[in-house]
Amino acid sequence: MPATLAGRLAEYAVGLTFDKLTKEAVHETKRRFIDSFATAVGAMPSDAYAIAKKCAGRVSGNPGASILGGGTSSPEWATFVNGLLIRYLDFNDTYLSKEPAHPSDNLAAVLAVGEAVGAGGKDLITAAVLAYEIQCRFCDAASLRKHGIDHVTYGAISSAVASAKLMKLDVTKTTHTVGIAGVCNTALRQTRSGELSMWKGCAFANAARNGVFAATLAADGMTGPAPIFEGDLGFFNLVARVPFVPAPFGSETGNTDGFMINKTYIKFWPAEYHSQSAIDAALQLRAELKGDVSQVQSIDIHTFEASYNIIGKYPEAWAPKTRETADHSLPYCTATALYDGDVYLETFDEPHFTDPKRVAFTGKVKVNWDKTLDPRYPAGIPNRITLTMTDGRVLAKEVEFPRGHAGNPMTDAEVEAKFRRAVEPKYGKAKADAILARCWEFEKLTSVTDLIRMFD
């Protein structure tokens, strides 16, 4: 084992090849590209995308990279814009552990750097699996949230290593990439506190952009500080505040549980992941009521620590003023699922979450931190919803593994259905069919440019 963690990451990245991946990991990567393109298209009407794309249009790159929805820029800016799209609706995939994460956020960097270097499908898949592996193993190793540090801090490192892999950097230059990315990309958790802003959907896009920047510098000989993790003023002491050794990575000696991408979760509804089981339970209760919620007197949500502290305790959650707050509101997501019978993109449009009837209905919600549920997280995300009716009846439903969770995974047909629901209204069925066909044979891809321009 290398003497430093950065050295271990570098050796692992250089040594990982497509033929070392399991067929399950390859297939799951294709599903994640399909899912990420769906969430990106859904976010194209957002103001944040328009702002970022306008800024990116002022920059050119040699080589350049394509932006979803049309246009080109530098690889760094393409990573930022495409990463914003993938993440903005809070509809992309998730991993829950000591630190939660959205590992498909790394794919924007994989696409941009892959295009810039002319990488083929197998190289892109390998880099994607690598990024998932690093980010998720770090999330297993140490929490950042409890110290007020945002999870995207790990993402700068995973995106940087994936970029270095695509650039075919050697162990030395990859180690310097990790040093550069690790020293200057510590993000504050204030991004996800109180009333949320546009930046919530941009934070990882920025981390990934900086990961690409780190690899680009290292490729041309820039050196980075070391040891970045173990140093007296390094990552362990100042950021994680604990030394850690990630479990063996996929195909690394000692690994017995495959690749981490197969342990992550695709979202069934476009809302913060800890709310997914509450939404699921609310929809089941609505079915019991045959859609009539007029007699609901009160709604009690019993939830676990992470859910309570991330999306359940802020007063702003009961009357959101921004889309970003609404999709991070356990009270609103649960109440609107019960009220409307569906949670989709329009659920988080301003006329919807500011509607007086929905605000009043959300006011019936009380969120309770139930410490008896804490031991079941992060293996599951247990939420229990209890309705008290005006006639005295009490209905309850608990869900631990919502649709899309690794314990209750979506089928390929469901992933395609999610893609089509987002993509066909904008691009039509024929274009959606063509994109899906390309993605299901991703290992045969010869041009990232051609793929991205299918979304022009």
Rosetta blueprint (number, residue, H / E / L):
1 M L
2 P L
3 A L
4 T L
5 L H
6 A H
7 G H
8 R H
9 L H
10 A H
11 E H
12 Y H
13 A H
14 V H
15 G H
16 L L
17 T L
18 F H
19 D H
20 K H
21 L L
22 T L
23 K H
24 E H
25 A H
26 V H
27 H H
28 E H
29 T H
30 K H
31 R H
32 R H
33 F H
34 I H
35 D H
36 S H
37 F H
38 A H
39 T H
40 A H
41 V H
42 G H
43 A L
44 M L
45 P L
46 S L
47 D H
48 A H
49 Y H
50 A H
51 I H
52 A H
53 K H
54 K H
55 C H
56 A H
57 G L
58 R L
59 V L
60 S L
61 G L
62 N L
63 P L
64 G L
65 A E
66 S E
67 I L
68 L L
69 G L
70 G L
71 G L
72 T E
73 S E
74 S L
75 P H
76 E H
77 W H
78 A H
79 T H
80 F H
81 V H
82 N H
83 G H
84 L H
85 L H
86 I H
87 R H
88 Y H
89 L L
90 D L
91 F L
92 N L
93 D L
94 T E
95 Y E
96 L L
97 S L
98 K L
99 E L
100 P L
101 A E
102 H L
103 P H
104 S H
105 D H
106 N H
107 L H
108 A H
109 A H
110 V H
111 L H
112 A H
113 V H
114 G H
115 E H
116 A H
117 V H
118 G L
119 A L
120 G L
121 G H
122 K H
123 D H
124 L H
125 I H
126 T H
127 A H
128 A H
129 V H
130 L H
131 A H
132 Y H
133 E H
134 I H
135 Q H
136 C H
137 R H
138 F H
139 C H
140 D H
141 A H
142 A L
143 S L
144 L L
145 R H
146 K H
147 H H
148 G L
149 I E
150 D L
151 H L
152 V H
153 T H
154 Y H
155 G H
156 A H
157 I H
158 S H
159 S H
160 A H
161 V H
162 A H
163 S H
164 A H
165 K H
166 L H
167 M L
168 K L
169 L L
170 D L
171 V H
172 T H
173 K H
174 T H
175 T H
176 H H
177 T H
178 V H
179 G H
180 I H
181 A H
182 G H
183 V H
184 C L
185 N L
186 T L
187 A L
188 L E
189 R H
190 Q H
191 T H
192 R H
193 S L
194 G L
195 E L
196 L L
197 S L
198 M H
199 W H
200 K H
201 G H
202 C L
203 A H
204 F H
205 A H
206 N H
207 A H
208 A H
209 R H
210 N H
211 G H
212 V H
213 F H
214 A H
215 A H
216 T H
217 L H
218 A H
219 A H
220 D L
221 G L
222 M L
223 T L
224 G L
225 P L
226 A L
227 P L
228 I L
229 F L
230 E L
231 G L
232 D L
233 L L
234 G L
235 F H
236 F H
237 N H
238 L H
239 V H
240 A H
241 R L
242 V L
243 P L
244 F L
245 V L
246 P L
247 A L
248 P L
249 F L
250 G L
251 S L
252 E L
253 T L
254 G L
255 N L
256 T L
257 D L
258 G L
259 F L
260 M H
261 I H
262 N H
263 K H
264 T L
265 Y E
266 I L
267 K L
268 F L
269 W L
270 P L
271 A L
272 E L
273 Y H
274 H H
275 S H
276 Q H
277 S H
278 A H
279 I H
280 D H
281 A H
282 A H
283 L H
284 Q H
285 L H
286 R H
287 A H
288 E H
289 L L
290 K L
291 G L
292 D L
293 V L
294 S L
295 Q L
296 V E
297 Q E
298 S E
299 I E
300 D E
301 I E
302 H E
303 T E
304 F L
305 E H
306 A H
307 S H
308 Y H
309 N H
310 I H
311 I H
312 G H
313 K L
314 Y L
315 P H
316 E H
317 A H
318 W H
319 A L
320 P L
321 K L
322 T L
323 R H
324 E H
325 T H
326 A H
327 D L
328 H L
329 S L
330 L H
331 P H
332 Y H
333 C H
334 T H
335 A H
336 T H
337 A H
338 L H
339 Y H
340 D H
341 G L
342 D L
343 V L
344 Y L
345 L H
346 E H
347 T H
348 F H
349 D L
350 E H
351 P H
352 H H
353 F H
354 T L
355 D L
356 P H
357 K H
358 R H
359 V H
360 A H
361 F H
362 T H
363 G L
364 K L
365 V E
366 K E
367 V E
368 N E
369 W E
370 D L
371 K H
372 T H
373 L H
374 D H
375 P H
376 R H
377 Y L
378 P L
379 A L
380 G L
381 I L
382 P L
383 N E
384 R E
385 I E
386 T E
387 L E
388 T E
389 M E
390 T L
391 D L
392 G L
393 R L
394 V E
395 L E
396 A E
397 K E
398 E E
399 V E
400 E L
401 F L
402 P L
403 R L
404 G L
405 H L
406 A L
407 G L
408 N L
409 P L
410 M L
411 T L
412 D H
413 A H
414 E H
415 V H
416 E H
417 A H
418 K H
419 F H
420 R H
421 R H
422 A H
423 V H
424 E H
425 P H
426 K H
427 Y H
428 G L
429 K H
430 A H
431 K H
432 A H
433 D H
434 A H
435 I H
436 L H
437 A H
438 R H
439 C H
440 W H
441 E L
442 F H
443 E H
444 K H
445 L L
446 T L
447 S L
448 V H
449 T H
450 D H
451 L H
452 I H
453 R H
454 M H
455 F H
456 D L
